[in-house]
């Protein structure tokens, strides 16, 4: 008697880019509010906007999650 089992391959993990764009837009807004109170306001403003721009550029259909991790944290 042979026992066969079906091995299911897991689907790759994909980010919800709409949620990421919205979260980084709120982060950019918070950095815009904090920028006038910092020592170098242009750097604070740029660091708040860059993650939103990166997610906006990488937002493609079926983009794997590792691309966003790599671009934001390296």
Helices and strands as residue ranges (DSSP letters): H 17-35, H 41-58, H 65-73
